[in-house]
Amino acid sequence: MGIAEIFGTKGAQLRYKRILIGVTGSIAAIEVPHLVREILRYEGDPVVVLSEEATRLVAVDALTWCMDKEPITQISGISEHVKWVSHPEYKVDLCVICPATANTISKLANGIADGPVTLAALAAFGASIPVLIVPAAHTVLLDNPILEKNISYLKKHNVHFQISDEIENKFKFPPLSKLMEHIFKLLDSSYKLRGKRFLITGGATREYIDDVRFISNPSTGISALHVAEALKKHGAEILLIVGEGNTLDLEKLTIPFKLVRSAHEMYETVNKELSNDYHGLMAVAAVSDYKPQYQSGKIPSRQTDLSLNLVPTVKIIEEIRKSFPDLYVVAYKAEVGVSEEELIQKGKLLLEKHQLNMVCANWVGEEEKGFVSKTNELFIIRPKDQPIHLKGSKAVIGEHISKIIVEDFNNRSEDQ
C-alpha cells in the first residue's frame, strides 16, 4: 500500500510537521516501520536516520517502501544534520530517538556524536528543537544507576522521555497509540498561533495610466510568501493578498490568496477581509504611493510632450489603524540610500505615528537587498525593544520574523 492510500486517513494533526526518527541498534527497531506509517496517516513528514547497528535490524528497503524515500544511513558532505535544524526547506519540528539504546542515551548525555543519529540529536539540542527519547532495552541495561543519572541529566536539559512498562525483563517499544499521543503533545506546543487569523499583503500594486501602461515597482511578493509560510507552521490561518505585480507561481501556491491590482483595490480588499475577525495584519506589499489620472484606451505613441499628473494613493496602514485600533499590525518600511541610523529612525517614526506593533525597516533597490533579490537585510523595530538586525535569505528572515511575531503576539495577548 503506497503513501497516497494512507496519507491523512486518520486526520491532519501532523500537517506541515517534519519528524526526524533516529533509529538505533535495539531489536525494537523492527517496530519503526509501523511508526513511520502512522505518522503518514496524520499527514506528517517522517525523516528516518539509521545508526550502523540499526541497519542490521530493520531493512533500508523496507523503510524506503514505507515512506517512498530512502532513510539516511550516514551524514554526507552536505551536512544533513545542519540542514535539518536550520534550513527552512528541510528543518524538522521534532526529533524522536526511537528506539534508543542505553549506549545511545549515555552518548547523548556526554555530548558524543559519533554517528548519524547522535549527530542529528545533538544538532537538535543545539537548535532548541524538541527531542523525545524512547528507550528500549533489557532491564539490566536501563534499570541501573549510571543510566538513571544520564536520563536525569538529559531531562534537566529539556529532553523528553517515554519509557514503556517493563515486560518479560525488558523495556519494549511502547504502544503506538501512546507514542503518537506524546508526539502530538510535543508538537501541539509549537502551534502557538493555533486559532489565530493573519492577513498578509505582498507584491506590487499597479496604477494604470491607460489600458496598457501603468506605474509600479519591482516588488516580487517573495518576502510576504516566506513570512506567510512560516506563520502557517505555527498554526496560524493565513490569507495572502497579493498585488498584480508579483513573480509568485500562483498555481502552485498552497496558501489561500486574493489577487488585486491597484492600491485602492488593495485597501478595499484588506478592509473588507479584516471585518471577518482577523487577529493580525502584516503589510509587506510595496503599495504605490502615487497614481496618475487614468485615460481610457491607449495614449497615442511617440508624442513629443506628455505630462502625467500624479496624486497620492490611499495610505492603507493609516486607514486600517483608524478602523481597527486593536488589531495587531506589522508593517514594512522601504528606503533607498539611507544610513543604518536613518533607516531605523524612519522605522521608529512609522511605528509611533500609526501605533504599530512592529516595523520591518529594510533597504530596497540595492544589491542583495529587497525587491528582486533573494536575500534581504532589515531591522525589526518594536515599541519597547532594541532593534533586531536580520540579514540573509528571505526564507530564513521569514522564519526569524515569524518567531518574533509569535513571541510578541502571545506576550501582547497575556497583557490584555
N, C-alpha and C positions, 0 to 999 in steps of 0.2 A: 504494500500500500504506500503510494507516494505522499509527499508532503501536502499536495493540493487537496487530497482526500481527507486529511485530518486537521489541516490548519484552521484554527479558530472554532473547531467543533464544540469546544467546551466554554467558549467565552473569549473576551478580548482584554482580560486583566493584564496581560503582558505585552500589549501592543506597544510598539516602538521601544521595547526594552531588550537590550542585548545582554545575555547572561553568559559569562565565561565559566565553564565547568572544568576544573582541574582534576584529573583522574590519576591516582597513584596506585602503587602495587599491592592492593588488597584484593582478595578474591571477590569481595563485594563489588568490584568494578564491573562484573558481569551484569549488574543491575542498571548501569548507566544508560544503556540504550532506551530503557523504559522512561527514565527521567527526561532524556532528550525529546522523546516523542510527546511526553506530557507537556513540556514547555511549548512545543509547537501547537498543541491543542488549544493553548491560551494565547496564540499569536505572538509568542516570544521568539527571539532570535538567538539560538544557542551557538556558542563557540566552544569547541571541545579541545582541550590541551592534554596530551598524554605524557606521563613520565615514561622513561625507558622500561621500567618494570611493569607498568600498566599495559604496555603493548603485548606482553606475554599472556595477558588475561582477557583482554577484550580486543577483538579484531578491528583493525583500521577500516577494512571493507564494510564491516557491519555498521560502524558508526557513520561511514560515508553514505550508506544506504538510508540510515535513519534520518539524516538531515540534508541530503542532497549536496553535501560538500565534505571535503576531507578534514579530519581532525589534524591539529598541529602536533607534531612529534618532536620538533626541535626548533629553537629560535634561530632565525637566519640573519643574514646581514642587513635586512631591512628593519631589525629590532621590533618585532611584533609586540613585545611586552610594553614598549613605549607607546606605540600606536593605540593599543587597547586602553590606555589610561589618559591619553592626551589629545589624540586626533579626533575631531568631531565626527568624521565619517566612520571611524572604527571603534570609538570609545564604548566600553562596556559600562553597564549600570550596576552590575553585581558580580562578584567573584565567588564562586562556590567550589570549595575543595572537597570533592565527594567521589569516592571515599578517600578519607585522609588517614594515612598510616601513622603509627606512633613516631616513626622516623621522620616523616614529613612535618608533623606538628613540632617536634623538637628542633628541626632545622629552622622553621619559621620563627620560633621563639628566640633563636640565636642569630637571626639575620643572615642565614646561609641560603644562597641562591645558586645551586649547582645543577639545576635542570630547568626545563621549560615551565613546569608547574610552580616550583618555588620562586622562580624569577618573576613569573606573572603575578603571583600572590604578593610578593614584596613590592612590586611596582604599584599594585592596587592599594596597599597600605600607604605608600608614599603619596598617592594621589587622592587619599581620603575616599576611595570607593569602598562601599560596604563589602565585607568579606565574611562569608559563612563557611565554617569548617564542620564537616560531617565525619567524625571518626568512625572507623570500622576495623576492629582487630580483636584478637583473643584477649580475654580478661586480664591475663598476666602482663600484657603489654600496656593496656590502657589504665588499669586499676593499680597504679603504683605511684609512690610519692614524687618521683622525678617527673613523670608526665603530668601529674596533677599540678606541680609547680609551673610547668611550661604552659599549661592551659590557663591557669590563673593569671599568669603574666600577660598572655595574649588578650584575655578578657579585659584586663585593665587598659589595654590599648584599643578598645572598642572593636575587637574581633568577636564575632558571634559564633556560638557553637550549638549544634543539635546532636545530642547523644541519645541513641535509642536504648531501650531496655535490654538488660543482659539476658540472653537466651542461650542455653547449652554452652555456658562458659565463653560466650562471645558477645561482643557488641556488634550487631549486624547492621546492614543497610536499613534505615528507618522506613516505616510505611510511606509509600509515595504520597498519599494524601496529606500526611503531617509535614513532610518535607516541603510540599508545594505551599502549604499554609504559611510556613516560615518564610519562604521566598516572597510570597505575596505581601507579607507584613513588612519585610525589609524594603521592598520596592515601593510600597504604598507611601512610605515616609518621604520618598523623593518626589511624590506628586504634590508638591506644596502649593500648587495653584489649581488643584482639582476644584471644579465647580466655578472657576473664575473665567470671565469672558473678556478678551482683549481684542480691540480693533487696531490694526496696523496699516498705515499708509506707506506706499513705496512707489518708486519710479518717478518719471517726469510728467507734468501736465503739458498740454499744448494749447496755445492761444492762437486761433486761426485769424489770418489776415484776410484771406478769401477762401474759396473752396479747396484750394490746393496748397496754400502756403501757410506756415504757422511759425510762431516764436516758441522756443522750448529750450531745453538744456540736456546735457549728456547723461543724466541720471539713469541707471540701469534697473534699479529695484532689487539688486542682489543683496545689499545690506539688510533691507527690510525682510527679505525672504529668510536669511540666516537667523535673524532675531526671532522671526515667527516660528521657525522650525525648533529653535532652542526652547522657546517658551512652551511650545506644544509638548516637548519632552517632560516638562514639569507639570503637565496635566491641564494646562490652560486650553480653553476653547478659543480658537483663533478665526477671525475673518480678515482677509487681506484686501485692502482697497488699492488697486494699482493704476497708476496713470497710463495713458495710452502710449506714452514714450517709455518703454521698458524693453529689456532684452531677455525676459524670462520666457522659458518654454512653457506657455500656459497649458498646453495639452498634457504635460507631464506633472503639473502642479498637484500635489496631494492635499494642499490646504485650500479650503473654500475661499473664493475670491470674487471680487466685482471689478469690472474694468470701467474706468471713467476717462473723460477727455480733458476738460478744462479745469481751471482752479475752482470756478463756480460749481461745476458738476461734482468735483471732489468734495467741496464743502456741503453741498446738498445731500450727497450720499452719506457722508460721515455723520452729519447732524441727524439724519433720519435713523441711521443704524443705532446711534448712541441712545436713542429713545427706547431701545429694546433691552434695557437692563445690562449694560456693559459695565465692567469694573475698571477698565483701563484703556487708554489710548496711547499708541506710540506713533508719533508723527514723524516718519522717516522720509516721506516723499519730498522731492525737490519741487515745490509748487511755484509756478510762475508768479513773479511779483507784479508784472505789468501785462496789460493786454492792449492790442490795437483796436481801432474801430473796424468792425467786420464789414467787408464788402462782399455781397453775394456774387457768384460766378467766378471768373478769373480776371484779375487785373491784367490788362494788356502788357505783353513783354516789351522790353527794350525802350521803356520810357526814359527820356533824358533826365527827368526830375521827378522823383517820387518821395513823398514825405509820409511818415507814419506818426500819428498822434497816439501816444501811449498813456494809459490811465492805470492807476493801481488796481490790483485784483483784491478780492476779499482776503482778509487775514484770518485764516481758518482757526489757528490756535486762540487768537483773541476772542473770536465769536464763540468758540466751543467752551472756553473757560467761563464766559458770561452765562451760557445756557446750562452748563454742568459744573457748578462751583466745587462739588465734592469729588469729581472724577479724578482718578489717578492719571496724570498726564506726563509723558516723556516726549521731549521734542529734540530734533536735530538742529544744530546751528552751523551753517556752512559759511566759511570765509576763504578768501584768497589773498596770499601775500602778506599776511599779518604775522606778527611775532607770537610766540607762545603765550606771553603775558597778555597781549591784546586779545588773543583768541579766548583765553579763559575769562577775561573781563567782559567780553561781549556775551559769552555764555551766561555769566552771572547776571548781567543786565536783563537778558531774556527770561531767565529763571524768576527774577524778582518782579519784573513788570507784569507777568501773567500768573504769578504764584504757582509755578510748575513744580512738579515733584523731582524732575531730573532733566538735565540738558546734556546732550552729547555734542560737544563742540568739536568740529573737525575742519581740516583744510580740504578744499576741492580744487580741481584744475591744476594740481601739481603732481609730479612724478611719484608713483606708488601711493597716492593718497586720493581717496574719494572717487566718485563717479565711475569711469570705465575701468579703473584699476581693480585688481583682485585683492589688493591689500589696502589698509587704511591706517590712520593714526588719529586718535581723538582723546578728549578729556571728558570724563564723567563728572558732572558738576551737580551737587546736591546742596540743599539749604544749610545743613549743619556739619558738613564733612569737607575735608580737604579734597581737591580734585584728584581723580584717579586717572593715570596715564595708561592708555591701551594702544598697542601697536602690533600689527601682524596681519594675517589673512582675515578677510571679512567673516569667514566661518568661525574662526577662533574668537574674534572680537564679539561676534554674536552670542557665543556661549558665555563669555565673561559678562556681557551686558545682561543676559537673562538671569544669571546668578545674582547679580546686584539687584535687579528688579525683584526677584523672589524675596531676598532679604529685606529690601526696602519696603515692598508692598506688605509683607507679613508684619513687619515692625509697625507700620502705619495702622494696620488693622487692629493690632493689640492695643494701640494708644487710643483708639476710638471707642 
